[in-house]
Amino acid sequence: MARERHAPRKLTERVVETITPATIRRPFANYSHGIVVPAGSRLLFASGQLGITAEDHIPEDAGAQAELCFRAVTEILRSAGMTVTDLVRINAFVTDRAYLKPYMDARDRFVGSPPPASTLMIVAGFARPEFKVEVEVVAAGRGG
């Protein structure tokens, strides 16, 4: 069943508040401990994105896979009329401790400031063994 699509609208301001209490340890990396999303915000929940091109090419390098994950996230946000500044949460998964730095380097090139809340986990694997990185996000924009 086809669904009517409306032109995305440009968001002009960040709608969330970041929370980093002085009473707990500062974040280890480029993320916020907490994000407050105001009532009436428009929420986007994106499925996990894998490091694969539209032509089904999967790079060997974990950093290159992370870049592809974030490019896909950017396109999903853009399609919803949002940008990376609307991110409130990133959940990321890598299959080896050696992939933490390449993933974080890609993430840091991608996220704005202040950064979203974020969790990074090492997992046993994904549906196909060649995948090394997966990224899922939540974004919040102005109501609409």
ChimeraX attribute file (.defattr): number of C-alpha atoms within 10 A of each C-alpha:
attribute: neighborCount
match mode: 1-to-1
recipient: residues
	/A:1	3
	/A:2	4
	/A:3	5
	/A:4	5
	/A:5	6
	/A:6	8
	/A:7	8
	/A:8	12
	/A:9	13
	/A:10	13
	/A:11	14
	/A:12	11
	/A:13	10
	/A:14	15
	/A:15	19
	/A:16	21
	/A:17	14
	/A:18	17
	/A:19	12
	/A:20	14
	/A:21	10
	/A:22	7
	/A:23	6
	/A:24	8
	/A:25	9
	/A:26	12
	/A:27	12
	/A:28	8
	/A:29	10
	/A:30	17
	/A:31	24
	/A:32	21
	/A:33	18
	/A:34	17
	/A:35	18
	/A:36	12
	/A:37	19
	/A:38	14
	/A:39	9
	/A:40	11
	/A:41	15
	/A:42	16
	/A:43	17
	/A:44	18
	/A:45	14
	/A:46	16
	/A:47	13
	/A:48	17
	/A:49	20
	/A:50	23
	/A:51	27
	/A:52	19
	/A:53	14
	/A:54	8
	/A:55	6
	/A:56	8
	/A:57	9
	/A:58	18
	/A:59	17
	/A:60	12
	/A:61	15
	/A:62	25
	/A:63	22
	/A:64	19
	/A:65	25
	/A:66	30
	/A:67	22
	/A:68	24
	/A:69	25
	/A:70	25
	/A:71	16
	/A:72	21
	/A:73	25
	/A:74	16
	/A:75	14
	/A:76	18
	/A:77	23
	/A:78	15
	/A:79	13
	/A:80	19
	/A:81	16
	/A:82	24
	/A:83	23
	/A:84	19
	/A:85	23
	/A:86	25
	/A:87	28
	/A:88	28
	/A:89	21
	/A:90	22
	/A:91	15
	/A:92	24
	/A:93	25
	/A:94	23
	/A:95	20
	/A:96	15
	/A:97	10
	/A:98	11
	/A:99	18
	/A:100	19
	/A:101	12
	/A:102	17
	/A:103	25
	/A:104	17
	/A:105	14
	/A:106	19
	/A:107	22
	/A:108	14
	/A:109	10
	/A:110	16
	/A:111	19
	/A:112	16
	/A:113	11
	/A:114	17
	/A:115	25
	/A:116	27
	/A:117	21
	/A:118	19
	/A:119	13
	/A:120	15
	/A:121	14
	/A:122	16
	/A:123	14
	/A:124	11
	/A:125	16
	/A:126	15
	/A:127	6
	/A:128	7
	/A:129	9
	/A:130	16
	/A:131	20
	/A:132	28
	/A:133	31
	/A:134	25
	/A:135	25
	/A:136	18
	/A:137	23
	/A:138	19
	/A:139	24
	/A:140	24
	/A:141	27
	/A:142	21
	/A:143	11
	/A:144	7
